[in-house]
């Protein structure tokens, strides 16, 4: 098993460094990107641990809550609850996770499959780490807590404190905008670009609506989730472009005392 694992790693490195990158708009490096993925997974794990250790709400605590306790911007969703909307929000979420598979239709993207897979994994790892740590550290009651439509057991669980921010929305936006960005970079002159970007925007928007209707998140939660997901989904592949002129770059670092790492830098022009 150990030898098989080593063979997979060697093949993965060869795939990233060899045949496909010459025709790809991106430049990836196992030494740079693997630590980012690993760090993202580790931070996500820590965040999930913190989430699992959050305390629930007491019945007498929620009995005195009113919609007036919510700020005016978010108040319109206070008390919302819909189990069907909650369940249906998983459909566009899981659809977005599989959406990168649609890139195999494009011959150039298909030939760079291992590289795109790495970038997609990195994108979701970064988004996951931001969400998990935020949700693990921030206590914000979900909208459903401020009404009586949701069962008492639902309003008193530790999950009822995970409103900030919208993880479903962030994950969906990261996946869809990643696909739109990669498709556009491989096909800068394609007439399908407006359609691809439109779908990328529509899927997380539908998740946002369903999460609001389900009473899982306030408007500020979904807006932040949409913004974070979109930013990461676009920024990760953009930072890897060979002709990146943004001034941002990701580079490996080495320190004899602290070991290997990566650095995000910006060059003023």
C-alpha positions, 0 to 999 in steps of 0.5 A: 500500500505504501509503495502504491501511494508513492507511485500515485504521488510520483505520477501526480508530480509528473502530471503537473510538471510535464505533458500538460502545462505547456498548453495550459494557461496555468502554472502549478507546482507540487511544492507550492500547491500541495502544502496549500491543499494540506493546510486547507484540509487541516484548518478545515478539520480544526474548524469542524472540531470547533463546530462540533464542540459548540453548545446548543441553546436552552429552551428558556433562552429562545423563549424570550427571543423576538424578531426585533432582536435582529438587525433591520437589514436581516430581520425579514428572514427572522422566523423563517423555516422550511424543511423542503427548502433546506433539503432542496438546497442540497441539489444545486450544491451537489450539482456544483461539486460535479460541474468541473466534470463538464470541462472534459467536453473541452479538449484543451481542458481535458488534456490538463485534467490533473492540473485542473483537479489540483486547482479545484481541490485547492479552491475548495480547500481554501473555501472550506478552511475559511468557512469552518474556522469562521463557523467554529468561532462565531456564534450566531443564531439561525433565523429559524430560532426566532420563530415557532415553526421549526421544532423545538429540538431543531431550535435548540441544537448546537447547529442552530448557532451556525448561521454565520456565514452561509457555507452552502452558498460559499461552496457552491459559488467557489465551484461554479465560478472556478469552472467559469474562470477555467473555461474562460481562460482556456477559451478566451474567445468562446461565445459560450462565456456569457452562458457559462458565467450566467450559470456560475452566478445562478446556481449559488443565487438559487442556493442563497434563496433556498437557505433564506427560505429554509431559515438557515441564514440571514441575508448578510450571511448569504451575501458574505458566503457568495462573496467569499466563494466567488472570490476564491473560485476566481482568484485561485486559478487567476493567481496560477496564470502564466501571464498573471499581471495582477501583482499577486503571486504564490511562491514557495519559501524555505527557512532552515529553522521553520521549514518549507512554506508558501507566501502570497505576495503583491508587487506594486506597479 
